[in-house]
Amino acid sequence: MLTGGVVYSIALEDDGTDQSGLVDGLPGYVASSVEKVGNDDGRGTYLVVLDDALTDAEKATFLATNDIAGTASFTDLGTVEDACSKSATT
């Protein structure tokens, strides 16, 4: 069970091809944490845990990796504890 880190949703144009191996190249990638969770019109969505938040420079470096990485958008979903905890319902 993961106890720390930051969860990101990464969307990129993958034309339906699993690009988990590309996403796990992000700095601070936590082993075995990337999961493709959807695809909409050739744009894949991946969830990944990183050891800390991405800097602007790290995002820029990833975007420059190749044409597919260059289509990425990043959404910070919060800490593992916040993103993966159960919320109370009434």
N, C-alpha and C positions, 0 to 999 in steps of 0.2 A: 504494500500500500504506500502511495506517495504521501509524504508528510510536509513537503515544502515545494516552492517554486511558483511560477506564474503560468496560467493557462492562456493559450492563444488560439483563436480561430484564424486559420489562414485560408484564404480563397485564392485560387489561381486557375488559369485556363489550362486544363490538362486533357481536354478532348476525351474524357472518360477513362484515361489511362491513369492507374495508380501512381502517384508521384511521392509516395511516403518517403522514398529514399532521398528525394530532393529536400523535402521539408525537414528531415532529420539532420540536415547539414546546417541548420540554424545554430548560432552560437549558444552554448549553454544547454543544448538538447539533453533531456533526461532520457536515458536508455529505455527503449520499448514503450515510449509514451505517445507516439504519433498514431493517429487513427483517422482514416478517411471516413467521413460521416455523411457524405452526400455529393450529388452532382446535379447541376442544373444548367442545361444547355451548354455542356462542355466545360463548365466551370466547377471544379472540385472544391469541396470544403473539408479541411483537415483540422483536427484538434491536436494540440501538442503542448507538452509541458517543458518549460525552460527553467534553468536555475534562477534566473532573475529577469527583469524586464529588458526588452531590447532597446538599445540606444538608436538614435537616428542614423549613426554611422553603420551600425550592424545591419539595420534594415537596408540601407543603401548598398552595402556590400552584397547582401543576399540578392537584391533586385538585379544587380549587375552580373550574377552568376551565369545565366543563360536566358534564352528567350522566354521559356516557361516561367522561370523565377521572376522575370521582369514584369509579369502580369499580376503578381501577388498583392493582396491587400491584407493588412494585419488588424485584428481586433483583440485587444487585451481584455480577457474575461475575468481577470482578478487572480487572487492567490488560489492555490489548490484548495486550501481550507475553505475559502468563500465559495468557489465555483462548484465544489463537490460536496458541500454539506447539505443536509436535508433542511428544508425550510418548514416552519410550522404552518399548518393549515387550520382554518377554523370552519 
